[in-house]
Amino acid sequence: MAAPFAVLWDHSHLWGLLLCRGLAALGVDFAPVTCAAVAGGALAGDPPRALLVPGGFARRKFAALGPAGVAAIRGYVADGGTYFGVCGGCGLALTHPEGLALCSWTRRPFADRLEHLVSGHVRLAVAEETPFFPAAAPREVEVPVWWPAGFVPPPGEQRAAGDAVSVVAAYAGAGADLMLADIALGAMPQGLLGACQERFGLTLTPEFLDGGACVIAGAFGRGRYVLSHAHLETPDSPRANAWLAHLLRLFAPEAEIAGEAVPAWDPAGEPERFADPHLGAVRRDLESVISAGIDSRLLLQRNAWLLGWRPGMPGFSLSNLAAMLAGAAALPPTEAALDYWRQAGPEFARLADGFARRLETFFPAQRLEITLSLVERRVGIEPNLAAERRELFGASPGGGGLCGQLAERLDGLLLRLLA
C-alpha cells in the first residue's frame, strides 16, 4: 500500500468522510481501504504506517471484516503496525465478543440513558509527558466528542502481566457548546444545574465527564494502538486538529503533514464538482424534508454540517445522509465512480423519492402524536407511526431501514470518489 495512512472505510459514513476531509486538509497522503480488501491481504506486503479507523458502528465493521479481516488487523499491529481508532473505531479495538482485542480494556456499560446523548466540546486533562500529545501545548484542552461510548479496564485478576494501558487524556468537564440531547448543557450555569439537582433530584451531567478516560494508548505485540473518543478531525476545532497532526507525525515521521487545521465545513456552500442529476434532486428533496422537521420543532440546525434533534427523532440519520450527498457532489468524478453510479444512481433516485415523500407526512404526524400524548396522557408511541419510523430508519439507534439503504449506496460512491 503506497500511502502511509490507510482509512478503514466500511460503515463509517459521515465519520469516514470527515476523517478523509480532515486528512486532506492537513495535506496527508491516505487511501481508503475496505474490510473485504483487508481480509484479502491489503495490509500485508507493503503495509501502511498506520491504519486509521473512523467512527461508526463497531459491530458492523467487525462483521464486515469477518474472521480473515480480524486476523489480518491483529497480525498487522502485532508485526509493528499502528492502529488509530476514533469513537466507533475505539469500540472495534477493545476486548469483547465483537472486538479485535488489541486492547485488554472493554466497553464501559452505560449507567443511564443520558450518557448516550452527549455531544460537542469537552474539557480534557492530558497526562504529563505522554508522547501522544504535543509537548508544548497546555495540558488542558477542549476537543469535540460526538455521542461517545467509553472505556473500562478488566477486573484486576484478569489483567495480563505487562499489559500496560495508559490514559492519555481524561474528561474534565463540559465545554461551552456541549449538548445533552437538545439541551445546551455547557451553557447552563453551575448554580442552575445544582439547583435542578437539589430541588427536583434532576442530575443532568453524566458522571463520566468527571475523570473518565477519553483517549488511551498501549502496545500489541510489536505494534501499538491509540484510541480516541475525541473526534480530532472535526472541522474548525483548531486544538483538536493540531493534536491530530501531531499524532500523524508520530505514526509516520517521514510522511509529509503540511497543515495544522481543518477548516470549517459548509456542505451547502461547496462547489459542485460531480454534477449528477440524481444527487441534485435528492439533495433538494432532503433539504425540504429537513426544513419540515425544523418547522415541526423536532429538528434544529446545530451547525452547517450537523443537525440537532429532539430525543427519539432521526436527526443523525438525516445529517448523515445530507453530508454524504454533499460530500459526493463536491468531489471530482473518477472513472470508477461514474461506472458505479451509472448502475446505482437510478435505483438510488427511485428509493430516495419514496423516502422523501413519506417523510413529508412523518414529521407533522410525529409532532401531532407528541402533542396528543401530552393532552390525552397517552403512554407510548402510536403503533403505525412507530412502524413507519422502523421502515424509514430501522431500529434504534438508527442507520437502517430505507435511509440505511440510501446511505450504503452513497457509501459505495464516496469510496470510489475518494480512491
Disulfide bonds with the S-S distance in Angstrom:
none
